[in-house]
């Protein structure tokens, strides 16, 4: 049982950090829910999936209405793949203990951190790139 106040505070923090840094909310949300709020791992996984679904639907609608930059065919293919992959992931998640899921999450976060650290040290081929945007003119 959780008080609503820490959950709202965590949501605000995740929303702010996600918007500023461009990191998916689930990447930050899952460790916070597991280690700070002490929510069971299986509940965290389902909650994160619902949050991701709602966020993706709203973001897709806003991009479609505001920028007209949504590729419907690509979105449909990704949705089919995501739903199919989620079925396999849900079955695998039921067979794996919570401790092992947390270990896999930790390894994933470590791998992403190492990749970012390596990319910080690599000098790009071109420091500045100019490209046409295809606008009228």
C-alpha positions in Angstrom: 0.0 0.0 0.0 1.4 3.4 -1.0 0.6 7.0 -0.2 -0.4 9.0 -3.2 2.0 11.9 -2.4 5.3 10.1 -3.1 3.9 8.6 -6.3 2.8 12.1 -7.5 6.2 13.5 -6.6 8.0 10.6 -8.4 5.7 11.2 -11.5 6.6 14.9 -11.6 10.3 14.2 -11.3 10.2 11.5 -14.0 8.2 13.7 -16.3 10.6 16.6 -15.8 13.8 14.5 -16.2 12.3 12.7 -19.2 11.4 15.9 -20.9 14.7 17.7 -20.3 17.0 14.7 -21.0 14.9 12.9 -23.6 15.1 9.6 -21.6 12.1 7.3 -21.6 10.2 7.5 -18.4 10.2 3.7 -18.0 14.0 3.8 -17.9 13.9 6.0 -14.8 10.6 4.8 -13.4 11.4 1.2 -13.0 14.4 1.5 -10.6 12.6 4.2 -8.6 9.5 2.1 -8.2 11.5 -1.0 -7.3 14.1 0.5 -4.9 12.5 3.7 -3.5 8.8 2.9 -3.5 9.3 -0.9 -2.8 6.7 -2.0 -5.4 7.0 -5.7 -6.3 8.9 -6.3 -9.6 5.9 -7.9 -11.4 3.7 -5.0 -10.5 6.3 -2.5 -11.7 6.6 -4.2 -15.1 2.8 -4.0 -15.7 2.6 -0.4 -14.5 5.5 0.6 -16.7 3.9 -1.0 -19.7 0.6 0.9 -19.1 2.4 4.2 -18.6 4.4 3.7 -21.8 1.2 2.8 -23.7 -0.6 6.0 -22.5 2.4 8.2 -23.1 3.0 6.8 -26.6 -0.7 7.3 -27.6 -0.7 10.9 -26.4 2.7 11.7 -28.0 1.7 10.1 -31.3 -1.6 12.1 -31.4 0.2 15.4 -30.6 2.8 14.8 -33.3 0.2 13.9 -35.8 -1.9 17.0 -35.0 0.9 19.5 -34.5 3.7 18.5 -36.9 1.9 16.1 -39.3 5.1 14.0 -38.9 3.6 10.5 -38.1 4.3 7.7 -40.5 1.2 5.6 -40.0 2.6 2.5 -41.7 5.8 2.5 -39.6 3.7 3.1 -36.5 1.5 0.1 -37.3 4.4 -2.2 -38.0 6.1 -1.1 -34.7 2.8 -1.6 -32.8 2.4 -5.2 -34.2 6.0 -6.0 -33.3 5.7 -4.4 -29.9 2.5 -6.3 -29.0 4.0 -9.6 -30.2 7.2 -9.0 -28.3 5.3 -8.1 -25.2 3.5 -11.4 -25.2 6.9 -13.3 -25.2 8.2 -10.9 -22.6 5.2 -11.4 -20.3 5.6 -15.2 -20.5 9.3 -15.0 -19.9 8.7 -12.5 -17.0 6.4 -15.0 -15.3 9.1 -17.7 -15.3 11.9 -15.5 -14.1 12.2 -14.6 -10.4 12.1 -10.9 -9.4 15.8 -10.9 -8.3 16.9 -12.0 -11.8 14.7 -9.4 -13.4 16.3 -6.7 -11.3 19.7 -8.1 -12.2 18.8 -7.9 -15.9 17.6 -4.4 -15.5 20.8 -3.4 -13.7 22.9 -4.9 -16.5 20.9 -3.1 -19.1 21.3 0.2 -17.3 25.0 -0.5 -16.9 25.4 -1.3 -20.7 23.6 1.9 -21.7 25.8 3.9 -19.3 29.0 2.4 -20.7 27.8 3.1 -24.3 27.1 6.7 -23.4 30.5 7.0 -21.7 32.3 5.5 -24.8 30.4 7.8 -27.2 31.5 10.8 -25.1 35.1 10.0 -25.9 34.7 9.3 -29.6 35.3 12.3 -31.9 32.8 12.5 -34.7 33.9 12.5 -38.3 32.3 15.9 -38.9 31.9 18.4 -36.1 29.3 20.4 -38.0 26.8 19.1 -40.5 24.7 21.1 -42.9 21.8 19.5 -44.6 18.7 20.6 -46.5 15.4 20.2 -44.8 13.4 20.1 -48.0 11.5 23.3 -47.3 10.2 25.6 -50.0 12.7 28.1 -51.2 
